[in-house]
Amino acid sequence: MTTTTGPRLDEAAIGAVLAAAAAPEPARVRAILAKARALAGLTADEVAVLCGVADPELLAEIFAAARDVKQAIYGRRLVLFTPLYVSNLCANDCAYCAFRAGNREVQRRALTQPEIAAEVRALVREGHKRVLLVAGEAYPAQGFAYVLEAIDTIYAVHEDKGEIRRVNVNVAPLTGDEFRRLADRRIGTYQVFQETYHRSTYARYHTRGPKADYGWRLGAMDRAMRAGIQDVGVGVLFGLADWRFELLALLEHAAHLEARFGVGPHTVSVPRLEPALGSDLAAHPPRPVSDTDFRRIVAVLRLAVPYTGIIMSTRETASIRRETFALGVSQISAGSRTSPGGHTGGDDARSGQFCLGDHRPLDEVVRDVAELGYLPSFCTGCYRLGRTGRDFMDLARPGEIRRHCDPNGLSSFLEYLIDYASPATAAAGERAIAAVLAGMDGEPRRRAETMLRQVRGGGRDVFC
């Protein structure tokens, strides 16, 4: 099943680039940061230089540059979503994952379509508008059709004032025909992580099942984009191999997609290994990443690929998540559960994929984000208006996407505040809206004020 599509990663070449960049001169670092502030992105050599910085003052300058680039592209906006686990059936043996086929401690479950609908109703009642459908890499008797039916089920649920407006999907790498069927379901982003780009490390921790085929997984994004899926999300599970190598390999993957399809990844995720039921490896990462280096990973990604969305999950603690908002993160999960049925009373301890670091409900996360001076956004407007793939990137690269994202973020946030927020969150949110409006001018502000009036007047799903 191995395919030759995907980037041709040269591990020796990546290692040589990293070795050549050790102990960089401050002038070289500052020249790279000046280039990054111009939203020009970075080469592999330049990224390697930033990975080699040890001086705390220079590291602080890297963080400051990342804050500038994040503000220029995405402003204060943070998009919120939650994962929806529909199944923990799996055919693979990944040493770090509770879902792995050989783990007899986990309680297996695949939700029925009525159970999926019940989960969605619970999420809608909390105020969610975006979900990431997640399934273990095996399906019930109907096979891949189970995933397609689950997507239809999610979109069909309407609960009181709300519904899920965009389904992103994280499932096993598919064939070209399966990807075409997935694209027909109006999904947002297709997401799958290579976990580690280091081949021998990959082979050591992925010993059985389809996922043991490194090349098949590496070529998934090529197959997806050829099949008509315009937005894809990549990621690394940090803690398996040297984070510096992983970062350069991930960026080479992004560059490959850009060169072949004219558009790089829509999102990049940066999960770290967290404890998982029945896995000693997950509790003791072979190449642990410190909190300082984790912040550096986020900052360097923002500088290297300024246009892409960077996702921070609830694997991380609330404090770490807060620290990374300014460094480049633009999407966060909230109110997460990692077990099938977790939103309607399922047991994460016995059927979840890994341990969470942030257990707060959506309302509390929203209030925290607003009080920190950010704009929580539930917007899905770009997907409905066709601003996807290359069209989205043409607006994101120069920072023009903010002309749409800021008004859409404001209107979707106000909708949440009116329909779902607690009094304390509603008050914090109104202050945040006023602060964001005060920093806007011209046509974006006029558009935002018009949309906010529409929402206050009873309009819903108002976007531009």
C-alpha positions as a Markdown table, in Angstrom:
| # | Residue | x | y | z |
|---|---|---|---|---|
| 1 | Met | 0.0 | 0.0 | 0.0 |
| 2 | Thr | 3.0 | 2.3 | 0.3 |
| 3 | Thr | 2.9 | 5.3 | -2.0 |
| 4 | Thr | 5.7 | 7.5 | -3.2 |
| 5 | Thr | 3.6 | 10.7 | -3.0 |
| 6 | Gly | 4.3 | 13.2 | -0.3 |
| 7 | Pro | 7.6 | 15.0 | 0.5 |
| 8 | Arg | 10.9 | 13.2 | 0.0 |
| 9 | Leu | 12.4 | 13.9 | 3.4 |
| 10 | Asp | 16.2 | 13.7 | 3.6 |
| 11 | Glu | 16.9 | 13.1 | 7.3 |
| 12 | Ala | 20.7 | 13.5 | 6.8 |
| 13 | Ala | 20.2 | 16.9 | 5.1 |
| 14 | Ile | 17.9 | 18.0 | 7.9 |
| 15 | Gly | 20.4 | 17.0 | 10.5 |
| 16 | Ala | 23.2 | 18.9 | 8.6 |
| 17 | Val | 21.1 | 22.0 | 8.5 |
| 18 | Leu | 20.5 | 21.9 | 12.3 |
| 19 | Ala | 24.2 | 21.2 | 13.0 |
| 20 | Ala | 25.2 | 24.2 | 10.9 |
| 21 | Ala | 22.9 | 26.5 | 12.8 |
| 22 | Ala | 24.1 | 25.8 | 16.3 |
| 23 | Ala | 25.1 | 28.8 | 18.4 |
| 24 | Pro | 24.0 | 31.4 | 15.9 |
| 25 | Glu | 25.2 | 35.0 | 15.9 |
| 26 | Pro | 22.8 | 37.6 | 17.3 |
| 27 | Ala | 22.9 | 39.7 | 14.2 |
| 28 | Arg | 21.9 | 36.7 | 12.1 |
| 29 | Val | 19.0 | 36.0 | 14.4 |
| 30 | Arg | 17.8 | 39.6 | 14.3 |
| 31 | Ala | 18.0 | 39.7 | 10.5 |
| 32 | Ile | 15.8 | 36.6 | 10.3 |
| 33 | Leu | 13.3 | 38.1 | 12.7 |
| 34 | Ala | 13.1 | 41.3 | 10.6 |
| 35 | Lys | 12.3 | 39.2 | 7.5 |
| 36 | Ala | 9.6 | 37.3 | 9.5 |
| 37 | Arg | 8.0 | 40.5 | 10.6 |
| 38 | Ala | 7.5 | 41.4 | 6.9 |
| 39 | Leu | 5.3 | 38.2 | 6.7 |
| 40 | Ala | 7.8 | 36.7 | 4.2 |
| 41 | Gly | 8.0 | 33.3 | 6.0 |
| 42 | Leu | 11.3 | 31.5 | 6.7 |
| 43 | Thr | 13.5 | 29.0 | 5.0 |
| 44 | Ala | 14.6 | 25.7 | 6.6 |
| 45 | Asp | 18.1 | 27.3 | 7.3 |
| 46 | Glu | 16.5 | 30.3 | 9.0 |
| 47 | Val | 14.2 | 28.1 | 11.1 |
| 48 | Ala | 17.2 | 26.0 | 12.2 |
| 49 | Val | 18.9 | 29.2 | 13.4 |
| 50 | Leu | 15.9 | 30.1 | 15.6 |
| 51 | Cys | 15.9 | 26.5 | 16.9 |
| 52 | Gly | 19.5 | 26.9 | 18.0 |
| 53 | Val | 19.0 | 30.1 | 20.0 |
| 54 | Ala | 20.0 | 29.6 | 23.7 |
| 55 | Asp | 20.3 | 33.2 | 24.9 |
| 56 | Pro | 17.2 | 34.2 | 26.9 |
| 57 | Glu | 17.2 | 37.8 | 25.5 |
| 58 | Leu | 17.3 | 36.5 | 21.9 |
| 59 | Leu | 14.6 | 34.0 | 22.7 |
| 60 | Ala | 12.4 | 36.9 | 24.1 |
| 61 | Glu | 13.0 | 38.7 | 20.8 |
| 62 | Ile | 11.7 | 35.6 | 18.9 |
| 63 | Phe | 8.6 | 35.6 | 21.1 |
| 64 | Ala | 8.1 | 39.3 | 20.5 |
| 65 | Ala | 8.3 | 38.8 | 16.7 |
| 66 | Ala | 5.8 | 36.0 | 16.8 |
| 67 | Arg | 3.4 | 38.3 | 18.7 |
| 68 | Asp | 3.8 | 40.9 | 16.0 |
| 69 | Val | 3.1 | 38.4 | 13.1 |
| 70 | Lys | 0.2 | 36.8 | 14.9 |
| 71 | Gln | -1.4 | 40.3 | 15.4 |
| 72 | Ala | -0.8 | 41.3 | 11.8 |
| 73 | Ile | -2.4 | 38.2 | 10.3 |
| 74 | Tyr | -5.1 | 37.1 | 12.8 |
| 75 | Gly | -5.4 | 40.0 | 15.3 |
| 76 | Arg | -6.8 | 39.1 | 18.7 |
| 77 | Arg | -9.1 | 36.5 | 17.3 |
| 78 | Leu | -9.1 | 32.9 | 18.7 |
| 79 | Val | -11.4 | 30.4 | 17.0 |
| 80 | Leu | -13.0 | 27.8 | 19.3 |
| 81 | Phe | -14.0 | 24.2 | 18.5 |
| 82 | Thr | -14.4 | 20.9 | 20.3 |
| 83 | Pro | -13.5 | 17.3 | 19.3 |
| 84 | Leu | -16.3 | 14.8 | 18.9 |
| 85 | Tyr | -15.1 | 11.3 | 19.3 |
| 86 | Val | -17.5 | 8.8 | 17.7 |
| 87 | Ser | -15.4 | 5.6 | 18.0 |
| 88 | Asn | -12.3 | 4.3 | 19.7 |
| 89 | Leu | -12.1 | 1.1 | 17.6 |
| 90 | Cys | -8.6 | 0.8 | 16.1 |
| 91 | Ala | -6.6 | -1.6 | 14.0 |
| 92 | Asn | -3.2 | -0.1 | 14.8 |
| 93 | Asp | -0.7 | -0.6 | 17.6 |
| 94 | Cys | 0.7 | 2.8 | 18.4 |
| 95 | Ala | 2.7 | 2.5 | 21.6 |
| 96 | Tyr | 1.6 | 5.9 | 23.0 |
| 97 | Cys | -2.2 | 5.7 | 22.4 |
| 98 | Ala | -4.9 | 4.2 | 24.6 |
| 99 | Phe | -6.9 | 3.3 | 21.5 |
| 100 | Arg | -4.2 | 0.9 | 20.2 |
| 101 | Ala | -5.5 | -2.5 | 19.2 |
| 102 | Gly | -3.5 | -4.4 | 21.8 |
| 103 | Asn | -4.7 | -2.4 | 24.8 |
| 104 | Arg | -7.1 | -4.6 | 26.8 |
| 105 | Glu | -7.6 | -1.9 | 29.5 |
| 106 | Val | -9.7 | 0.4 | 27.3 |
| 107 | Gln | -13.4 | 0.0 | 26.9 |
| 108 | Arg | -14.3 | -0.1 | 23.2 |
| 109 | Arg | -17.2 | 1.7 | 21.8 |
| 110 | Ala | -18.5 | 3.0 | 18.5 |
| 111 | Leu | -21.5 | 5.4 | 18.8 |
| 112 | Thr | -24.7 | 4.7 | 16.9 |
| 113 | Gln | -26.1 | 7.5 | 14.8 |
| 114 | Pro | -28.7 | 8.3 | 17.4 |
| 115 | Glu | -25.9 | 8.5 | 20.1 |
| 116 | Ile | -23.9 | 10.8 | 17.8 |
| 117 | Ala | -27.0 | 13.0 | 17.5 |
| 118 | Ala | -27.3 | 13.1 | 21.3 |
| 119 | Glu | -23.7 | 14.2 | 21.6 |
| 120 | Val | -24.2 | 16.9 | 19.1 |
| 121 | Arg | -27.3 | 18.2 | 20.9 |
| 122 | Ala | -25.3 | 18.4 | 24.1 |
| 123 | Leu | -22.6 | 20.4 | 22.3 |
| 124 | Val | -25.0 | 22.7 | 20.6 |
| 125 | Arg | -26.7 | 23.5 | 24.0 |
| 126 | Glu | -23.3 | 24.6 | 25.2 |
| 127 | Gly | -22.9 | 27.0 | 22.3 |
| 128 | His | -20.5 | 25.1 | 20.0 |
| 129 | Lys | -20.6 | 25.8 | 16.2 |
| 130 | Arg | -17.5 | 23.8 | 15.1 |
| 131 | Val | -16.6 | 20.2 | 15.8 |
| 132 | Leu | -13.7 | 18.0 | 14.9 |
| 133 | Leu | -15.0 | 14.5 | 14.2 |
| 134 | Val | -12.5 | 12.0 | 15.5 |
| 135 | Ala | -12.5 | 8.2 | 15.1 |
| 136 | Gly | -10.1 | 5.5 | 15.9 |
| 137 | Glu | -8.5 | 4.0 | 12.8 |
| 138 | Ala | -11.1 | 1.2 | 12.4 |
| 139 | Tyr | -14.8 | 1.3 | 11.8 |
| 140 | Pro | -17.9 | -0.7 | 12.6 |
| 141 | Ala | -19.3 | -3.2 | 10.1 |
| 142 | Gln | -20.3 | -0.6 | 7.5 |
| 143 | Gly | -16.7 | 0.6 | 7.1 |
| 144 | Phe | -15.9 | 4.1 | 6.0 |
| 145 | Ala | -19.5 | 4.7 | 5.3 |
| 146 | Tyr | -19.9 | 5.0 | 9.0 |
| 147 | Val | -17.9 | 8.3 | 9.0 |
| 148 | Leu | -19.9 | 9.7 | 6.1 |
| 149 | Glu | -23.2 | 8.9 | 7.9 |
| 150 | Ala | -21.8 | 10.5 | 11.1 |
| 151 | Ile | -21.1 | 13.7 | 9.2 |
| 152 | Asp | -24.7 | 13.8 | 7.8 |
| 153 | Thr | -26.0 | 13.1 | 11.4 |
| 154 | Ile | -24.0 | 16.0 | 12.8 |
| 155 | Tyr | -25.2 | 18.5 | 10.2 |
| 156 | Ala | -28.8 | 17.4 | 10.6 |
| 157 | Val | -29.1 | 18.3 | 14.3 |
| 158 | His | -30.9 | 21.5 | 15.1 |
| 159 | Glu | -31.3 | 22.2 | 18.8 |
| 160 | Asp | -33.3 | 25.2 | 20.0 |
| 161 | Lys | -31.2 | 28.2 | 18.8 |
| 162 | Gly | -28.3 | 26.4 | 17.3 |
| 163 | Glu | -26.6 | 23.9 | 15.1 |
| 164 | Ile | -23.1 | 22.7 | 14.1 |
| 165 | Arg | -22.1 | 24.8 | 11.1 |
| 166 | Arg | -18.8 | 23.2 | 10.2 |
| 167 | Val | -17.5 | 19.7 | 10.7 |
| 168 | Asn | -13.7 | 19.2 | 10.4 |
| 169 | Val | -12.5 | 15.6 | 10.2 |
| 170 | Asn | -9.6 | 13.6 | 11.8 |
| 171 | Val | -9.8 | 10.0 | 10.6 |
| 172 | Ala | -7.3 | 7.5 | 9.2 |
| 173 | Pro | -5.6 | 8.2 | 5.8 |
| 174 | Leu | -8.0 | 7.3 | 3.0 |
| 175 | Thr | -7.8 | 6.1 | -0.6 |
| 176 | Gly | -8.4 | 8.7 | -3.4 |
| 177 | Asp | -12.0 | 7.4 | -3.9 |
| 178 | Glu | -12.7 | 7.7 | -0.2 |
| 179 | Phe | -11.3 | 11.2 | -0.1 |
| 180 | Arg | -13.6 | 12.2 | -3.0 |
| 181 | Arg | -16.6 | 10.9 | -1.0 |
| 182 | Leu | -15.4 | 12.8 | 2.0 |
| 183 | Ala | -15.1 | 16.0 | 0.0 |
| 184 | Asp | -18.7 | 15.7 | -1.2 |
| 185 | Arg | -19.9 | 15.9 | 2.5 |
| 186 | Arg | -19.1 | 19.6 | 2.8 |
| 187 | Ile | -16.4 | 19.1 | 5.4 |
| 188 | Gly | -14.1 | 21.9 | 6.5 |
| 189 | Thr | -10.5 | 20.7 | 7.1 |
| 190 | Tyr | -9.3 | 17.2 | 6.8 |
| 191 | Gln | -6.7 | 16.6 | 9.5 |
| 192 | Val | -4.2 | 13.8 | 10.1 |
| 193 | Phe | -0.9 | 13.9 | 11.8 |
| 194 | Gln | 2.3 | 12.1 | 10.8 |
| 195 | Glu | 3.0 | 11.8 | 14.5 |
| 196 | Thr | 6.8 | 11.7 | 13.9 |
| 197 | Tyr | 8.6 | 12.3 | 10.6 |
| 198 | His | 11.6 | 10.4 | 11.8 |
| 199 | Arg | 11.4 | 7.0 | 10.0 |
| 200 | Ser | 13.2 | 4.7 | 12.5 |
| 201 | Thr | 11.3 | 6.3 | 15.4 |
| 202 | Tyr | 8.1 | 5.9 | 13.5 |
| 203 | Ala | 8.8 | 2.2 | 12.9 |
| 204 | Arg | 9.6 | 1.7 | 16.6 |
| 205 | Tyr | 6.3 | 3.0 | 17.9 |
| 206 | His | 3.9 | 2.0 | 15.1 |
| 207 | Thr | 4.3 | -1.8 | 14.9 |
| 208 | Arg | 1.1 | -3.1 | 13.5 |
| 209 | Gly | -1.9 | -2.2 | 11.4 |
| 210 | Pro | -2.2 | 0.2 | 8.4 |
| 211 | Lys | -0.5 | 3.0 | 10.3 |
| 212 | Ala | 2.7 | 1.0 | 10.3 |
| 213 | Asp | 3.1 | 2.1 | 6.7 |
| 214 | Tyr | 5.0 | 5.4 | 7.0 |
| 215 | Gly | 4.7 | 6.2 | 3.3 |
| 216 | Trp | 0.9 | 5.7 | 3.1 |
| 217 | Arg | 0.4 | 8.1 | 5.9 |
| 218 | Leu | 2.9 | 10.7 | 4.6 |
| 219 | Gly | 1.1 | 10.7 | 1.2 |
| 220 | Ala | -2.4 | 11.2 | 2.7 |
| 221 | Met | -2.4 | 15.0 | 2.2 |
| 222 | Asp | -1.5 | 14.6 | -1.5 |
| 223 | Arg | -4.3 | 12.2 | -2.0 |
| 224 | Ala | -6.8 | 14.4 | -0.1 |
| 225 | Met | -5.9 | 17.5 | -2.1 |
| 226 | Arg | -6.0 | 15.7 | -5.4 |
| 227 | Ala | -9.5 | 14.4 | -4.5 |
| 228 | Gly | -10.8 | 18.0 | -4.0 |
| 229 | Ile | -10.3 | 18.6 | -0.3 |
| 230 | Gln | -9.0 | 22.2 | -0.3 |
| 231 | Asp | -8.0 | 22.6 | 3.4 |
| 232 | Val | -5.8 | 20.1 | 5.2 |
| 233 | Gly | -4.3 | 20.1 | 8.6 |
| 234 | Val | -0.9 | 18.5 | 9.6 |
| 235 | Gly | 0.8 | 18.0 | 12.9 |
| 236 | Val | 3.5 | 16.3 | 15.0 |
| 237 | Leu | 3.1 | 14.5 | 18.3 |
| 238 | Phe | 6.0 | 16.2 | 20.1 |
| 239 | Gly | 7.9 | 14.0 | 22.5 |
| 240 | Leu | 8.7 | 11.0 | 20.2 |
| 241 | Ala | 11.8 | 12.4 | 18.4 |
| 242 | Asp | 14.0 | 15.6 | 18.5 |
| 243 | Trp | 11.6 | 18.5 | 18.3 |
| 244 | Arg | 14.0 | 20.4 | 16.1 |
| 245 | Phe | 14.1 | 17.7 | 13.5 |
| 246 | Glu | 10.3 | 17.4 | 13.6 |
| 247 | Leu | 9.8 | 21.1 | 13.1 |
| 248 | Leu | 12.0 | 21.2 | 10.0 |
| 249 | Ala | 10.4 | 18.1 | 8.6 |
| 250 | Leu | 6.9 | 19.4 | 9.2 |
| 251 | Leu | 7.8 | 22.7 | 7.4 |
| 252 | Glu | 9.3 | 20.7 | 4.5 |
| 253 | His | 5.9 | 18.9 | 4.3 |
| 254 | Ala | 4.2 | 22.3 | 4.2 |
| 255 | Ala | 6.5 | 23.5 | 1.5 |
| 256 | His | 5.9 | 20.4 | -0.5 |
| 257 | Leu | 2.1 | 21.0 | -0.5 |
| 258 | Glu | 2.6 | 24.6 | -1.4 |
| 259 | Ala | 4.8 | 23.7 | -4.4 |
| 260 | Arg | 2.6 | 20.9 | -5.6 |
| 261 | Phe | -0.9 | 22.4 | -5.0 |
| 262 | Gly | -0.3 | 26.1 | -4.7 |
| 263 | Val | -1.5 | 26.1 | -1.1 |
| 264 | Gly | 0.1 | 24.9 | 2.2 |
| 265 | Pro | -1.7 | 23.4 | 5.2 |
| 266 | His | -4.7 | 25.3 | 6.5 |
| 267 | Thr | -3.8 | 24.3 | 10.0 |
| 268 | Val | -0.8 | 23.0 | 12.0 |
| 269 | Ser | -1.3 | 21.2 | 15.3 |
| 270 | Val | 1.3 | 20.9 | 18.0 |
| 271 | Pro | 0.2 | 18.2 | 20.5 |
| 272 | Arg | 2.7 | 16.9 | 23.1 |
| 273 | Leu | 2.6 | 13.4 | 24.5 |
| 274 | Glu | 0.3 | 13.1 | 27.5 |
| 275 | Pro | -0.4 | 10.1 | 29.7 |
| 276 | Ala | -2.8 | 7.5 | 28.2 |
| 277 | Leu | -4.4 | 4.4 | 29.7 |
| 278 | Gly | -2.2 | 1.4 | 29.4 |
| 279 | Ser | 0.8 | 3.2 | 27.9 |
| 280 | Asp | 4.0 | 3.6 | 29.9 |
| 281 | Leu | 5.6 | 5.4 | 26.9 |
| 282 | Ala | 2.9 | 8.1 | 27.0 |
| 283 | Ala | 3.7 | 8.9 | 30.6 |
| 284 | His | 7.5 | 8.9 | 29.9 |
| 285 | Pro | 8.1 | 10.5 | 26.5 |
| 286 | Pro | 11.4 | 9.4 | 25.0 |
| 287 | Arg | 12.2 | 13.0 | 23.8 |
| 288 | Pro | 10.3 | 15.3 | 26.2 |
| 289 | Val | 9.8 | 18.9 | 25.2 |
| 290 | Ser | 10.1 | 21.5 | 27.9 |
| 291 | Asp | 7.6 | 24.3 | 28.3 |
| 292 | Thr | 10.1 | 26.9 | 27.1 |
| 293 | Asp | 10.8 | 24.9 | 23.9 |
| 294 | Phe | 7.1 | 24.2 | 23.4 |
| 295 | Arg | 6.5 | 28.0 | 23.4 |
| 296 | Arg | 9.4 | 28.3 | 21.0 |
| 297 | Ile | 7.9 | 25.7 | 18.6 |
| 298 | Val | 4.6 | 27.7 | 18.5 |
| 299 | Ala | 6.5 | 31.0 | 17.9 |
| 300 | Val | 8.8 | 29.7 | 15.2 |
| 301 | Leu | 5.9 | 28.1 | 13.4 |
| 302 | Arg | 4.1 | 31.4 | 13.4 |
| 303 | Leu | 7.1 | 33.1 | 11.9 |
| 304 | Ala | 7.9 | 30.4 | 9.4 |
| 305 | Val | 4.3 | 29.9 | 8.0 |
| 306 | Pro | 2.5 | 33.1 | 9.0 |
| 307 | Tyr | -0.6 | 32.3 | 7.1 |
| 308 | Thr | -1.5 | 29.0 | 8.7 |
| 309 | Gly | -3.8 | 28.4 | 11.6 |
| 310 | Ile | -2.0 | 27.0 | 14.7 |
| 311 | Ile | -4.1 | 24.7 | 16.9 |
| 312 | Met | -3.6 | 24.3 | 20.6 |
| 313 | Ser | -5.6 | 21.5 | 22.2 |
| 314 | Thr | -6.7 | 20.8 | 25.7 |
| 315 | Arg | -3.8 | 18.4 | 26.1 |
| 316 | Glu | -2.1 | 21.5 | 27.5 |
| 317 | Thr | -2.9 | 23.1 | 30.8 |
| 318 | Ala | -4.8 | 26.4 | 31.0 |
| 319 | Ser | -1.6 | 28.3 | 31.9 |
| 320 | Ile | 0.4 | 26.9 | 29.0 |
| 321 | Arg | -2.5 | 27.7 | 26.6 |
| 322 | Arg | -2.7 | 31.3 | 27.8 |
| 323 | Glu | 1.0 | 31.7 | 27.3 |
| 324 | Thr | 0.8 | 30.5 | 23.7 |
| 325 | Phe | -2.1 | 32.7 | 22.6 |
| 326 | Ala | 0.1 | 35.7 | 21.9 |
| 327 | Leu | 2.9 | 33.6 | 20.3 |
| 328 | Gly | 0.9 | 32.4 | 17.3 |
| 329 | Val | -2.0 | 30.1 | 18.3 |
| 330 | Ser | -5.2 | 31.0 | 16.4 |
| 331 | Gln | -7.5 | 28.0 | 17.2 |
| 332 | Ile | -8.2 | 26.3 | 20.5 |
| 333 | Ser | -10.4 | 23.4 | 21.6 |
| 334 | Ala | -12.6 | 23.8 | 24.6 |
| 335 | Gly | -14.8 | 21.6 | 26.7 |
| 336 | Ser | -13.1 | 18.6 | 25.2 |
| 337 | Arg | -13.7 | 14.9 | 25.9 |
| 338 | Thr | -11.6 | 12.1 | 24.3 |
| 339 | Ser | -14.0 | 9.2 | 24.7 |
| 340 | Pro | -17.0 | 8.3 | 22.5 |
| 341 | Gly | -20.1 | 9.5 | 24.3 |
| 342 | Gly | -18.0 | 11.8 | 26.6 |
| 343 | His | -20.3 | 14.8 | 26.2 |
| 344 | Thr | -23.3 | 12.8 | 27.3 |
| 345 | Gly | -21.8 | 11.0 | 30.3 |
| 346 | Gly | -19.2 | 8.7 | 28.8 |
| 347 | Asp | -16.1 | 7.7 | 30.9 |
| 348 | Asp | -13.0 | 9.4 | 29.7 |
| 349 | Ala | -10.9 | 7.4 | 32.3 |
| 350 | Arg | -11.7 | 4.0 | 30.7 |
| 351 | Ser | -12.4 | 4.9 | 27.1 |
| 352 | Gly | -10.5 | 8.1 | 26.4 |
| 353 | Gln | -7.5 | 8.5 | 24.2 |
| 354 | Phe | -5.3 | 10.5 | 26.5 |
| 355 | Cys | -5.4 | 12.7 | 29.6 |
| 356 | Leu | -6.4 | 16.3 | 29.3 |
| 357 | Gly | -4.6 | 19.2 | 30.8 |
| 358 | Asp | -7.5 | 21.7 | 30.6 |
| 359 | His | -10.8 | 20.4 | 31.9 |
| 360 | Arg | -12.7 | 23.7 | 31.9 |
| 361 | Pro | -16.1 | 23.9 | 30.3 |
| 362 | Leu | -16.6 | 26.1 | 27.2 |
| 363 | Asp | -18.2 | 29.0 | 29.1 |
| 364 | Glu | -15.2 | 29.3 | 31.5 |
| 365 | Val | -12.7 | 29.1 | 28.6 |
| 366 | Val | -14.6 | 31.8 | 26.7 |
| 367 | Arg | -14.6 | 34.1 | 29.7 |
| 368 | Asp | -10.9 | 33.5 | 30.3 |
| 369 | Val | -10.1 | 34.3 | 26.6 |
| 370 | Ala | -12.2 | 37.4 | 26.7 |
| 371 | Glu | -10.7 | 38.7 | 29.9 |
| 372 | Leu | -7.2 | 38.2 | 28.5 |
| 373 | Gly | -8.1 | 40.6 | 25.7 |
| 374 | Tyr | -8.7 | 38.2 | 22.9 |
| 375 | Leu | -11.8 | 37.7 | 20.8 |
| 376 | Pro | -13.4 | 34.3 | 21.0 |
| 377 | Ser | -14.8 | 33.4 | 17.6 |
| 378 | Phe | -17.3 | 30.8 | 16.5 |
| 379 | Cys | -17.2 | 31.9 | 12.8 |
| 380 | Thr | -17.6 | 29.5 | 9.9 |
| 381 | Gly | -18.2 | 32.2 | 7.3 |
| 382 | Cys | -15.2 | 31.5 | 5.0 |
| 383 | Tyr | -16.3 | 27.9 | 4.4 |
| 384 | Arg | -19.8 | 28.9 | 3.4 |
| 385 | Leu | -18.6 | 31.7 | 1.1 |
| 386 | Gly | -15.9 | 29.6 | -0.7 |
| 387 | Arg | -12.9 | 31.3 | 1.0 |
| 388 | Thr | -11.0 | 28.1 | 1.2 |
| 389 | Gly | -7.8 | 26.6 | -0.1 |
| 390 | Arg | -5.9 | 29.0 | -2.3 |
| 391 | Asp | -8.5 | 31.8 | -2.1 |
| 392 | Phe | -8.2 | 31.8 | 1.7 |
| 393 | Met | -4.4 | 31.8 | 1.6 |
| 394 | Asp | -4.4 | 34.7 | -0.9 |
| 395 | Leu | -6.1 | 36.8 | 1.8 |
| 396 | Ala | -4.3 | 35.4 | 4.7 |
| 397 | Arg | -0.7 | 35.9 | 3.5 |
| 398 | Pro | -0.9 | 39.7 | 3.4 |
| 399 | Gly | -3.1 | 39.9 | 6.4 |
| 400 | Glu | -6.2 | 40.9 | 4.4 |
| 401 | Ile | -8.3 | 38.1 | 5.9 |
| 402 | Arg | -8.8 | 40.2 | 9.1 |
| 403 | Arg | -11.1 | 42.4 | 7.1 |
| 404 | His | -13.5 | 39.5 | 7.2 |
| 405 | Cys | -12.4 | 37.6 | 10.3 |
| 406 | Asp | -12.8 | 40.5 | 12.7 |
| 407 | Pro | -16.4 | 41.4 | 11.8 |
| 408 | Asn | -17.3 | 37.6 | 11.6 |
| 409 | Gly | -15.6 | 36.9 | 14.9 |
| 410 | Leu | -17.5 | 39.7 | 16.6 |
| 411 | Ser | -20.9 | 38.7 | 15.3 |
| 412 | Ser | -20.5 | 35.0 | 16.1 |
| 413 | Phe | -19.2 | 35.9 | 19.6 |
| 414 | Leu | -22.1 | 38.2 | 20.3 |
| 415 | Glu | -24.5 | 35.4 | 19.2 |
| 416 | Tyr | -22.8 | 33.1 | 21.7 |
| 417 | Leu | -23.1 | 35.7 | 24.5 |
| 418 | Ile | -26.8 | 36.3 | 23.9 |
| 419 | Asp | -27.8 | 32.7 | 23.5 |
| 420 | Tyr | -25.5 | 30.6 | 25.8 |
| 421 | Ala | -23.2 | 32.6 | 28.1 |
| 422 | Ser | -23.4 | 32.9 | 31.8 |
| 423 | Pro | -23.9 | 36.4 | 33.2 |
| 424 | Ala | -20.2 | 36.7 | 34.1 |
| 425 | Thr | -19.1 | 35.6 | 30.7 |
| 426 | Ala | -21.6 | 37.8 | 28.9 |
| 427 | Ala | -20.3 | 40.8 | 30.8 |
| 428 | Ala | -16.7 | 40.0 | 30.1 |
| 429 | Gly | -17.6 | 39.3 | 26.4 |
| 430 | Glu | -19.3 | 42.7 | 26.0 |
| 431 | Arg | -16.2 | 44.4 | 27.3 |
| 432 | Ala | -14.1 | 42.5 | 24.8 |
| 433 | Ile | -16.4 | 43.4 | 21.9 |
| 434 | Ala | -16.2 | 47.1 | 22.8 |
| 435 | Ala | -12.4 | 46.9 | 23.0 |
| 436 | Val | -12.1 | 45.2 | 19.7 |
| 437 | Leu | -14.4 | 47.6 | 18.0 |
| 438 | Ala | -12.4 | 50.5 | 19.4 |
| 439 | Gly | -9.4 | 49.3 | 17.6 |
| 440 | Met | -11.1 | 49.0 | 14.2 |
| 441 | Asp | -11.8 | 51.7 | 11.7 |
| 442 | Gly | -13.0 | 52.2 | 8.1 |
| 443 | Glu | -15.1 | 49.7 | 6.3 |
| 444 | Pro | -14.3 | 46.7 | 8.6 |
| 445 | Arg | -15.7 | 48.7 | 11.6 |
| 446 | Arg | -18.8 | 49.8 | 9.7 |
| 447 | Arg | -19.4 | 46.3 | 8.6 |
| 448 | Ala | -18.9 | 44.9 | 12.1 |
| 449 | Glu | -21.3 | 47.5 | 13.6 |
| 450 | Thr | -24.0 | 46.6 | 11.1 |
| 451 | Met | -23.6 | 42.9 | 11.8 |
| 452 | Leu | -23.7 | 43.4 | 15.5 |
| 453 | Arg | -26.9 | 45.3 | 15.2 |
| 454 | Gln | -28.4 | 42.5 | 13.2 |
| 455 | Val | -27.5 | 40.0 | 15.9 |
| 456 | Arg | -28.8 | 42.1 | 18.7 |
| 457 | Gly | -32.0 | 42.5 | 16.7 |
| 458 | Gly | -32.5 | 38.7 | 16.6 |
| 459 | Gly | -30.4 | 37.8 | 13.5 |
| 460 | Arg | -28.3 | 34.6 | 13.7 |
| 461 | Asp | -25.5 | 33.2 | 11.6 |
| 462 | Val | -24.6 | 36.7 | 10.3 |
| 463 | Phe | -21.4 | 36.6 | 8.3 |
| 464 | Cys | -19.6 | 38.4 | 5.5 |
